[in-house]
């Protein structure tokens, strides 16, 4: 707006009911924090991609900058593959994952059972679907990690994947091409097959909400904006609540009974569950196969497991590892002889898993 006169863009925005209030740009501190958040959430994404491909994947070294979709169009050679989701709970705005098509072709080749060396500039429909599924798993893992960091539920819409082939097509239906957005660029490596870059794009408003929540601020509801409470205000409210509770309660010293050996009655209670059946299973080993390899399995196919013949097998009770043993033959049946019981630390890890 100049000399009290609205520009044509501002007039169009007002006619369309769009809020033209300028969002403050990110400070260096906010950029650093977004980089750390992105590093952790995309670390989860790399784990998901590594599991899908069966290869070591690293996504590191985030760089946070401000840009627009128009500038991205000018910066990168087409085609580019994008996956966009919209936040529908916890946050508002959208999230775009962007990858070069030749990098996507390497991922597609590996997922289709190839070596990852067949680099293409065009993908078939089935290859696009394969990459879409990989990116879907990545962005889902990233959202889950972000939900954990922010300590709040975060839900997203089903992803929309597209291959951007020319400067006329829109990259996003949710973000205006001239709107300033946050770009978090990561280095992506897949063993010795790929050393490139992958990008995460966020509206500035969404990025501000994430930063505000991570810094302990109050995240405003999507319907109504409220000013964040200060730490002193929270402490005052908490003190008042505790005082009210203290006034309403009769406080007395806790009295505990003496520790005594387990009685015959308690032993009888334990005996009530001794007949409950539990499923015991033995794991000879595990392995991973691509979808293509599984479809090619037939009668007489051999599957090599990850255990050596002399290694002990795992003994599971209701799916939880409790012991190790060695396979034996009893008459005409297989059996297992227990060689060791797992220690407490392994039991805890097994229960957590």
CORPE-V689411 format. One record per residue. N is the residue number from 1. RES is the residue in one letter. SS is DSSP state (h for helix, s for strand, l for the rest). PSI is psi in radians with two decimals (none if undefined). OMEGA is omega in degrees with one decimal (none if undefined). Layout:
<<N RES SS PSI OMEGA> <N RES SS PSI OMEGA>>
//
This chain:
<<1 X l 2.19 -179.5> <2 X s 2.28 177.2> <3 X l 0.63 177.0> <4 X l 0.10 -178.4> <5 X s 2.24 178.5> <6 X l 2.46 174.5> <7 X l 2.89 179.6> <8 X h -0.65 179.9> <9 X h -0.69 179.9> <10 X h -0.64 177.3> <11 X h -0.78 179.0> <12 X h -0.69 -179.5> <13 X h -0.72 179.4> <14 X h -0.69 178.5> <15 X h -0.54 -178.7> <16 X l 0.09 176.8> <17 X l 0.47 -177.9> <18 X l 2.38 178.6> <19 X l 2.08 -176.8> <20 X l 0.16 179.1> <21 X l 2.23 -177.6> <22 X l 2.28 178.4> <23 X l 2.31 -178.9> <24 X l 2.41 179.4> <25 X l 2.88 -175.0> <26 X l 2.47 172.8> <27 X l 2.93 178.6> <28 X h -0.63 178.3> <29 X h -0.72 179.2> <30 X h -0.64 177.2> <31 X h -0.74 179.4> <32 X h -0.73 -179.8> <33 X h -0.73 177.2> <34 X h -0.63 177.2> <35 X h -0.75 179.1> <36 X h -0.73 178.3> <37 X h -0.78 178.8> <38 X h -0.64 -180.0> <39 X h -0.73 -179.0> <40 X h -0.83 -176.6> <41 X h -0.66 178.3> <42 X h -0.31 171.0> <43 X h -0.70 174.6> <44 X h -0.65 178.6> <45 X h -0.68 179.6> <46 X h -0.62 176.7> <47 X h -0.73 178.5> <48 X h -0.77 -179.9> <49 X h -0.67 178.4> <50 X h -0.69 179.0> <51 X h -0.67 -179.3> <52 X h -0.76 -174.4> <53 X h -0.37 -175.2> <54 X l 0.45 179.9> <55 X l 2.77 179.8> <56 X l 2.18 -179.6> <57 X s 2.36 175.8> <58 X s 2.31 174.3> <59 X s 1.86 -172.0> <60 X s -3.10 173.1> <61 X s 1.15 179.7> <62 X s 2.49 173.4> <63 X s 2.22 -176.0> <64 X s 2.14 178.5> <65 X s 2.90 174.8> <66 X s 2.45 -177.5> <67 X s -2.96 172.5> <68 X l 2.83 177.3> <69 X h -0.56 177.6> <70 X h -0.75 179.2> <71 X h -0.62 178.1> <72 X h -0.67 177.5> <73 X h -0.68 -178.8> <74 X h -0.49 -172.5> <75 X h -0.60 -172.4> <76 X l 2.56 174.4> <77 X l 2.43 177.6> <78 X l 2.76 0.1> <79 X l 2.80 177.4> <80 X s 2.50 177.7> <81 X s 2.32 -179.3> <82 X s 2.67 172.7> <83 X s 2.13 -175.7> <84 X s 2.36 173.6> <85 X s 2.75 177.2> <86 X s 2.36 176.1> <87 X s 2.23 -179.9> <88 X s -0.12 175.6> <89 X s 2.40 178.1> <90 X l -0.90 177.3> <91 X l 2.93 172.2> <92 X l 2.66 -175.1> <93 X s -2.83 -178.3> <94 X s 3.05 -175.4> <95 X s 2.16 -178.2> <96 X s 2.24 173.3> <97 X s 2.22 -172.6> <98 X s 2.33 -178.7> <99 X s 2.52 178.1> <100 X s 2.57 -174.4> <101 X h -0.59 179.2> <102 X h -0.58 174.1> <103 X h -0.70 178.1> <104 X h -0.59 -179.1> <105 X h -0.56 177.2> <106 X h -0.76 177.2> <107 X h -0.76 179.3> <108 X h -0.73 -179.4> <109 X h -0.75 179.3> <110 X h -0.75 -178.6> <111 X h -0.45 178.9> <112 X l 0.14 176.8> <113 X l 0.09 179.7> <114 X l -3.08 -177.6> <115 X l -0.19 -178.0> <116 X l 0.14 -178.5> <117 X l -0.08 -177.8> <118 X l 1.47 -176.6> <119 X l 2.29 -179.0> <120 X l 2.82 172.1> <121 X l -0.06 175.0> <122 X l 2.44 -178.7> <123 X l 2.49 174.7> <124 X l 2.99 -178.5> <125 X h -0.71 -179.0> <126 X h -0.57 177.3> <127 X h -0.68 176.2> <128 X h -0.73 179.3> <129 X h -0.67 179.9> <130 X h -0.80 179.4> <131 X h -0.66 178.4> <132 X h -0.74 179.7> <133 X h -0.70 178.2> <134 X h -0.80 -179.9> <135 X h -0.58 177.3> <136 X h -0.79 178.2> <137 X h -0.67 -179.8> <138 X h -0.85 -175.4> <139 X h -0.50 174.5> <140 X h -0.75 177.2> <141 X h -0.66 178.5> <142 X h -0.73 179.4> <143 X h -0.68 177.7> <144 X h -0.75 178.5> <145 X h -0.72 179.0> <146 X h -0.68 177.8> <147 X h -0.70 178.8> <148 X h -0.77 -179.2> <149 X h -0.69 -178.0> <150 X h -0.14 179.7> <151 X l 0.86 -179.7> <152 X l 2.63 178.2> <153 X l 2.39 176.8> <154 X l 2.13 178.4> <155 X s 2.55 -178.6> <156 X s 2.79 177.2> <157 X l 2.86 172.0> <158 X l 2.43 -174.4> <159 X l 2.59 174.6> <160 X s 2.03 -179.4> <161 X s 2.48 175.3> <162 X s 2.65 173.2> <163 X s 2.03 -178.2> <164 X s 1.99 -170.8> <165 X l -0.29 -178.4> <166 X l 2.90 -175.0> <167 X l -0.21 -179.1> <168 X l -0.63 -177.6> <169 X l 2.62 176.9> <170 X l 2.44 174.8> <171 X l -0.61 -176.3> <172 X l 2.52 173.9> <173 X l -0.15 -174.5> <174 X l -0.33 -177.3> <175 X l 2.24 177.3> <176 X l 2.51 -173.2> <177 X l -0.40 179.6> <178 X l 0.06 178.0> <179 X l 2.37 179.4> <180 X l 2.28 -177.0> <181 X s 2.92 177.8> <182 X s 2.25 176.1> <183 X s 2.12 174.8> <184 X s 1.90 -177.2> <185 X s 2.39 -179.4> <186 X s 2.60 171.1> <187 X s 2.22 -178.7> <188 X s 2.15 175.8> <189 X s 2.43 172.8> <190 X s 1.66 -175.7> <191 X l -2.26 179.5> <192 X l 0.29 -175.9> <193 X l -0.51 -173.5> <194 X s 2.31 174.2> <195 X s 1.64 -171.2> <196 X s -2.65 -176.3> <197 X s 2.50 175.2> <198 X s 2.59 -173.9> <199 X s 2.54 174.5> <200 X s 2.21 -176.7> <201 X s 2.32 -179.2> <202 X s 2.49 168.6> <203 X s 2.61 -179.3> <204 X h -0.67 -179.6> <205 X h -0.73 178.4> <206 X h -0.76 178.9> <207 X h -0.69 178.9> <208 X h -0.69 179.6> <209 X h -0.73 179.6> <210 X h -0.81 -179.3> <211 X h -0.77 -178.6> <212 X h -0.72 179.7> <213 X h -0.73 -179.0> <214 X h -0.52 -179.4> <215 X l 0.15 175.1> <216 X l 0.16 180.0> <217 X l 3.03 179.6> <218 X l 2.16 179.8> <219 X l 2.11 -174.9> <220 X l 2.54 175.0> <221 X l 2.80 -178.8> <222 X l -0.41 -176.2> <223 X l -0.65 -170.0> <224 X l 2.28 -179.1> <225 X l 2.34 177.3> <226 X l 2.64 178.2> <227 X l 2.45 -179.7> <228 X l 2.52 175.4> <229 X l 2.56 176.4> <230 X l 2.87 178.9> <231 X h -0.65 179.0> <232 X h -0.65 179.8> <233 X h -0.72 177.7> <234 X h -0.74 -179.6> <235 X h -0.66 179.5> <236 X h -0.77 179.9> <237 X h -0.76 -179.7> <238 X h -0.70 179.2> <239 X h -0.72 179.9> <240 X h -0.68 179.6> <241 X h -0.79 179.6> <242 X h -0.68 179.9> <243 X h -0.71 178.3> <244 X h -0.72 179.9> <245 X h -0.69 -179.2> <246 X h -0.67 -179.2> <247 X h -0.49 -175.9> <248 X h -0.15 -173.3> <249 X l 2.55 169.7> <250 X l 1.96 -174.8> <251 X l 2.30 176.9> <252 X l 2.82 -178.1> <253 X l 2.38 179.4> <254 X l 2.45 179.4> <255 X l 2.21 -178.4> <256 X l 2.52 176.9> <257 X l 2.74 179.8> <258 X l 2.58 176.5> <259 X l 2.31 -179.9> <260 X l 2.73 177.1> <261 X l 2.77 179.5> <262 X l 2.23 -178.5> <263 X l 2.89 178.5> <264 X h -0.53 178.9> <265 X h -0.71 178.9> <266 X h -0.65 177.3> <267 X h -0.65 178.7> <268 X h -0.65 178.1> <269 X h -0.69 178.0> <270 X h -0.65 -179.0> <271 X h -0.37 -179.4> <272 X l -0.44 -176.8> <273 X l 0.07 -176.5> <274 X l -0.38 -179.4> <275 X l 0.04 179.4> <276 X l 2.14 -177.7> <277 X l 2.44 175.6> <278 X l 2.51 -179.0> <279 X l 2.19 176.8> <280 X s 2.27 178.1> <281 X s 2.74 -178.4> <282 X s 2.24 -178.7> <283 X s 1.98 178.8> <284 X l -0.54 -179.0> <285 X l 3.06 -179.4> <286 X l 2.87 173.7> <287 X l 2.98 178.0> <288 X l 2.45 178.6> <289 X l 2.60 173.9> <290 X l 2.86 178.3> <291 X h -0.70 -179.5> <292 X h -0.76 -179.0> <293 X h -0.66 179.0> <294 X h -0.71 179.3> <295 X h -0.44 -179.2> <296 X l -0.08 179.7> <297 X l 2.48 178.7> <298 X l -3.11 179.7> <299 X l 2.22 -178.4> <300 X l -0.13 178.6> <301 X l 2.55 178.8> <302 X l 2.38 176.8> <303 X l 2.03 -179.5> <304 X l 2.26 -179.5> <305 X l 2.96 -174.3> <306 X l 0.09 -179.8> <307 X l 2.52 173.5> <308 X l 2.77 -174.4> <309 X l -0.54 -177.3> <310 X l -0.09 -179.0> <311 X l 2.55 177.8> <312 X l 2.61 178.6> <313 X s 2.82 -179.6> <314 X s 2.41 176.0> <315 X s 2.11 -175.9> <316 X s 2.43 172.0> <317 X s 2.03 -174.6> <318 X l 0.69 176.3> <319 X l -0.02 -179.1> <320 X s 2.30 -178.1> <321 X s 2.21 -179.2> <322 X s -0.35 -176.1> <323 X s 2.99 173.3> <324 X s 2.70 -179.6> <325 X s -3.08 178.2> <326 X s 2.50 -177.0> <327 X s 2.34 177.1> <328 X s 2.95 176.5> <329 X s 2.15 178.9> <330 X s 1.90 -171.0> <331 X l -1.96 -179.5> <332 X l 0.19 -177.5> <333 X s 2.62 171.8> <334 X s 2.60 174.6> <335 X s -3.13 178.6> <336 X s 2.33 176.9> <337 X s 2.16 -178.5> <338 X s 2.22 179.0> <339 X s -0.42 178.2> <340 X s 2.64 175.9> <341 X s 2.42 -177.3> <342 X l 2.57 178.9> <343 X l 3.04 -175.2> <344 X h -0.66 -178.6> <345 X h -0.75 179.0> <346 X h -0.63 177.8> <347 X h -0.75 179.8> <348 X h -0.78 178.6> <349 X h -0.69 -180.0> <350 X h -0.73 179.3> <351 X h -0.66 178.8> <352 X h -0.56 -178.9> <353 X l none none>>
//
